Amino acid sequence: MYFLEWMSGCDMRDFRPCSRPQMGNMLTTWLDIFRPSKKDRPPLDAACPIAECSFVVVDTELTGLNQRRDSLISIGAFRMRGKAIELGTYFYRMVNPERVMDPRSVVVHGVMPSEVESEASIKPILGEFLSYLGDAVIVGHCIEVDLFYLNKEAGAHYGREILNHQIDTHALYERLVEERLVSRKRATGGASTALFAIAEDLGIGVGQSHHALGDAYITAQVFQRFLVYLSRIGVTTLGELLSFGDPAGIRPRDSAAWG
């Protein structure tokens, strides 16, 4: 059974893989990330073999795409150790946005206002996510979109931004196409560079789409495949991976590519 098929039969509000006591034990980690420091971000061991590196693959759902007005309604994430996806330690929280949701976004992600009314506001949930993230490399599809909204809340509530090193699977995809390690099929550019088109090109079932946890799982599988392809051209360390998939190397996309 596919993970997403199993997940579709579950009440996503009951997903609590990391208990609050566990989160409390990790409080120091995320406080260190947000504490003012001379360092811009967690130290990078560029020589670390990818197989030994920790990644957190994240996806978010939003009330809309207005950068000034809209906010997070859910955060989903999976840990990875090298190419291995740790299914037993996923993170999923729904968020009360404390504002009116754009009906157009409800059509996309399917989260009804009544589903989030009883959920916590973003501040404690963001704290839990930061504990989960620790100093891992953060991975996402068009990750700058997720980080914009995460950092907007982090700045408002904690006065800092998330400083972790980051990898954009969209940027990796474009580089892999340039290197002819993958070929464009459904993902032919523009809207078709969306996460689901790329996943289908790779033979990955998309199942339940536009759900933060489901999309994070799809992204993790895409990233997993990309790591296999990269190993074939000698990209085997974290430093090489970050250089190869530098998000700054790809020009901004429109919202159609956001997943």
C-alpha positions as a printed NumPy array, in Angstrom:
array([[  0.   ,   0.   ,   0.   ],
       [  1.309,   3.432,  -0.875],
       [  1.873,   5.764,   2.074],
       [ -0.548,   8.296,   0.567],
       [ -3.269,   5.669,   0.177],
       [ -2.917,   4.799,   3.857],
       [ -2.855,   8.468,   4.77 ],
       [ -6.055,   9.23 ,   2.837],
       [ -8.006,   7.091,   5.302],
       [ -6.692,   8.943,   8.341],
       [ -7.855,  12.058,  10.123],
       [ -4.88 ,  14.332,   9.527],
       [ -5.628,  16.302,  12.689],
       [ -4.668,  13.212,  14.698],
       [ -1.123,  13.087,  13.288],
       [  1.108,  13.715,  16.302],
       [  4.316,  11.695,  15.651],
       [  6.466,  13.913,  17.866],
       [  5.012,  14.38 ,  21.334],
       [  5.081,  17.73 ,  23.075],
       [  7.496,  16.424,  25.764],
       [  9.843,  15.382,  22.963],
       [  9.501,  18.836,  21.475],
       [ 10.284,  20.375,  24.843],
       [ 13.484,  18.355,  25.057],
       [ 14.572,  19.857,  21.739],
       [ 13.776,  23.436,  22.751],
       [ 17.428,  24.388,  23.045],
       [ 18.072,  23.437,  19.425],
       [ 15.665,  25.879,  17.879],
       [ 16.435,  28.603,  20.394],
       [ 20.062,  28.347,  19.287],
       [ 18.978,  28.805,  15.672],
       [ 17.103,  32.002,  16.557],
       [ 19.55 ,  33.409,  19.092],
       [ 21.578,  36.339,  17.667],
       [ 24.989,  35.128,  16.575],
       [ 27.969,  36.195,  14.526],
       [ 27.289,  33.164,  12.372],
       [ 24.748,  33.55 ,   9.584],
       [ 23.577,  29.95 ,   9.771],
       [ 24.438,  26.549,  11.278],
       [ 28.013,  25.49 ,  10.473],
       [ 28.393,  23.602,   7.219],
       [ 30.421,  20.423,   6.989],
       [ 30.904,  20.617,   3.233],
       [ 32.836,  17.345,   3.209],
       [ 30.034,  15.403,   4.922],
       [ 28.99 ,  12.442,   2.743],
       [ 25.387,  12.872,   1.599],
       [ 24.598,   9.445,   3.051],
       [ 25.379,  10.808,   6.524],
       [ 23.582,  14.158,   6.173],
       [ 20.304,  15.104,   7.839],
       [ 17.581,  16.715,   5.746],
       [ 14.068,  17.906,   6.546],
       [ 11.73 ,  18.003,   3.55 ],
       [  8.913,  20.505,   4.099],
       [  5.733,  21.66 ,   2.425],
       [  3.161,  24.197,   3.563],
       [ -0.406,  25.131,   2.683],
       [ -1.575,  28.735,   2.797],
       [ -4.705,  30.848,   3.122],
       [ -3.758,  32.338,  -0.265],
       [ -0.766,  33.699,  -2.176],
       [ -0.878,  37.351,  -1.178],
       [  2.509,  37.84 ,   0.491],
       [  1.312,  40.714,   2.644],
       [ -2.048,  39.341,   3.729],
       [ -1.986,  35.531,   3.666],
       [ -0.48 ,  33.037,   6.096],
       [  0.139,  29.368,   6.878],
       [ -2.651,  26.885,   7.575],
       [ -0.56 ,  23.694,   7.708],
       [  3.03 ,  22.458,   7.817],
       [  4.105,  18.965,   6.788],
       [  7.63 ,  17.545,   6.87 ],
       [  9.705,  14.364,   6.741],
       [ 13.217,  13.738,   7.992],
       [ 15.732,  12.08 ,   5.704],
       [ 19.119,  10.573,   6.484],
       [ 20.888,  10.594,   3.175],
       [ 18.478,   8.934,   0.736],
       [ 16.438,   7.236,   3.479],
       [ 13.03 ,   8.77 ,   4.263],
       [ 12.15 ,   8.349,   7.945],
       [  8.425,   7.626,   7.657],
       [  8.018,   7.115,  11.397],
       [  9.092,  10.63 ,  12.373],
       [  7.024,  12.868,  10.128],
       [  5.717,  16.251,  11.305],
       [  2.219,  17.539,  10.589],
       [  0.291,  20.404,  12.164],
       [ -2.729,  22.407,  11.098],
       [ -2.723,  26.086,  12.044],
       [ -5.49 ,  28.503,  12.945],
       [ -4.636,  31.435,  10.645],
       [ -6.846,  33.774,  12.675],
       [ -8.031,  35.402,   9.471],
       [-10.455,  34.804,   6.618],
       [ -9.322,  32.146,   4.159],
       [ -9.373,  32.846,   0.424],
       [-12.099,  30.595,  -1.082],
       [ -9.847,  29.997,  -4.093],
       [ -7.168,  28.466,  -1.875],
       [ -9.745,  26.255,  -0.15 ],
       [-10.548,  24.749,  -3.551],
       [ -6.841,  23.898,  -3.981],
       [ -5.91 ,  22.435,  -0.589],
       [ -9.359,  21.373,   0.621],
       [ -8.856,  22.657,   4.172],
       [-12.126,  24.168,   5.37 ],
       [-12.172,  27.116,   7.816],
       [-14.099,  24.955,  10.308],
       [-11.21 ,  22.444,  10.349],
       [ -8.689,  24.958,  11.68 ],
       [-10.862,  26.97 ,  14.065],
       [ -9.905,  24.787,  17.033],
       [ -6.217,  24.505,  16.112],
       [ -3.431,  26.465,  17.798],
       [ -2.125,  29.713,  16.361],
       [  1.163,  29.74 ,  14.458],
       [  3.561,  30.71 ,  17.269],
       [  3.582,  27.431,  19.271],
       [  3.316,  25.325,  16.129],
       [  6.231,  27.151,  14.538],
       [  8.219,  26.479,  17.703],
       [  7.456,  22.766,  17.39 ],
       [  8.484,  22.77 ,  13.742],
       [ 11.754,  24.526,  14.507],
       [ 12.478,  21.929,  17.171],
       [ 11.82 ,  19.222,  14.593],
       [ 14.001,  20.985,  12.019],
       [ 17.006,  21.512,  14.271],
       [ 20.093,  22.278,  12.182],
       [ 19.157,  19.936,   9.311],
       [ 19.317,  21.089,   5.712],
       [ 15.803,  22.168,   4.715],
       [ 14.503,  20.827,   1.395],
       [ 11.422,  21.835,  -0.575],
       [  9.994,  22.32 ,  -4.038],
       [ 10.331,  26.032,  -4.788],
       [ 11.437,  26.25 ,  -1.167],
       [ 11.635,  30.046,  -1.252],
       [  7.821,  30.158,  -1.184],
       [  7.554,  28.049,   1.979],
       [ 10.452,  29.9  ,   3.589],
       [  8.888,  33.276,   2.833],
       [  5.81 ,  32.448,   4.899],
       [  7.725,  30.551,   7.583],
       [ 10.16 ,  33.437,   7.926],
       [  7.385,  36.009,   7.977],
       [  5.989,  34.294,  11.074],
       [  9.446,  33.619,  12.536],
       [ 10.311,  37.287,  12.206],
       [  7.028,  38.41 ,  13.739],
       [  7.146,  36.025,  16.7  ],
       [ 10.866,  35.406,  17.271],
       [ 12.622,  38.306,  15.575],
       [ 14.772,  36.086,  13.344],
       [ 14.66 ,  34.089,  10.141],
       [ 15.305,  30.386,   9.625],
       [ 19.026,  30.2  ,   8.906],
       [ 19.368,  26.56 ,   7.861],
       [ 21.044,  25.656,   4.593],
       [ 18.441,  24.961,   1.939],
       [ 17.927,  22.872,  -1.188],
       [ 15.299,  23.573,  -3.833],
       [ 14.168,  20.44 ,  -5.688],
       [ 12.948,  22.628,  -8.543],
       [ 16.45 ,  24.063,  -8.943],
       [ 17.902,  20.549,  -8.745],
       [ 15.485,  19.429, -11.447],
       [ 16.507,  22.255, -13.791],
       [ 20.189,  21.451, -13.272],
       [ 19.598,  17.736, -13.821],
       [ 17.818,  18.533, -17.083],
       [ 20.757,  20.714, -18.135],
       [ 23.122,  17.835, -17.36 ],
       [ 20.812,  15.458, -19.289],
       [ 20.45 ,  13.206, -16.282],
       [ 16.659,  13.512, -16.502],
       [ 14.484,  14.354, -19.493],
       [ 11.398,  16.517, -19.663],
       [  8.161,  14.648, -20.373],
       [  5.094,  16.052, -18.658],
       [  7.336,  18.588, -16.918],
       [  7.975,  20.639, -20.044],
       [  8.377,  24.045, -18.436],
       [  6.102,  26.734, -17.004],
       [  3.173,  25.243, -15.111],
       [  4.42 ,  21.751, -15.989],
       [  7.481,  22.164, -13.782],
       [  5.054,  21.759, -10.875],
       [  5.955,  19.099,  -8.35 ],
       [  3.338,  16.609,  -9.511],
       [  4.394,  16.684, -13.171],
       [  8.018,  16.049, -12.197],
       [  6.98 ,  13.256,  -9.825],
       [  4.932,  11.574, -12.538],
       [  7.879,  11.836, -14.935],
       [  9.909,   9.931, -12.341],
       [  7.232,   7.267, -11.896],
       [  6.18 ,   8.527,  -8.452],
       [  2.454,   8.348,  -7.704],
       [  1.043,  11.684,  -6.571],
       [ -2.074,  10.309,  -4.86 ],
       [ -3.564,  12.889,  -2.497],
       [ -2.21 ,  16.187,  -3.772],
       [ -2.124,  19.703,  -2.313],
       [ -1.874,  18.445,   1.246],
       [  1.168,  19.609,   3.207],
       [  2.187,  16.169,   4.483],
       [  1.36 ,  14.368,   1.25 ],
       [  3.241,  16.929,  -0.813],
       [  6.222,  16.765,   1.546],
       [  6.305,  12.999,   1.019],
       [  6.179,  13.395,  -2.768],
       [  8.971,  15.975,  -2.57 ],
       [ 11.05 ,  13.616,  -0.41 ],
       [ 10.676,  10.856,  -3.   ],
       [ 11.647,  13.243,  -5.816],
       [ 14.693,  14.365,  -3.812],
       [ 15.552,  10.724,  -3.14 ],
       [ 15.606,   9.991,  -6.884],
       [ 17.665,  13.098,  -7.574],
       [ 20.314,  12.012,  -5.066],
       [ 20.688,   8.729,  -6.956],
       [ 21.192,  10.587, -10.248],
       [ 23.656,  13.01 ,  -8.667],
       [ 25.775,  10.196,  -7.265],
       [ 26.326,   9.025, -10.845],
       [ 28.133,  12.266, -11.718],
       [ 30.215,  12.352,  -8.562],
       [ 28.066,  14.628,  -6.389],
       [ 28.564,  12.802,  -3.106],
       [ 29.144,  15.468,  -0.431],
       [ 26.887,  18.073,   1.121],
       [ 28.992,  20.924,  -0.215],
       [ 28.748,  19.592,  -3.764],
       [ 25.001,  19.092,  -3.401],
       [ 24.386,  22.619,  -2.119],
       [ 26.498,  24.064,  -4.911],
       [ 24.735,  22.005,  -7.58 ],
       [ 21.252,  22.931,  -6.382],
       [ 21.808,  26.545,  -5.316],
       [ 18.346,  28.207,  -5.498],
       [ 20.04 ,  31.503,  -6.428],
       [ 21.091,  29.91 ,  -9.68 ],
       [ 17.5  ,  29.628, -10.925],
       [ 15.424,  32.698, -11.733],
       [ 12.129,  33.188,  -9.825],
       [  9.163,  31.205, -11.114],
       [  5.506,  32.107, -11.232],
       [  3.083,  30.495,  -8.796],
       [  2.213,  27.726, -11.272],
       [  5.495,  25.987, -10.476],
       [  4.894,  25.983,  -6.739],
       [  3.533,  22.47 ,  -6.54 ]])
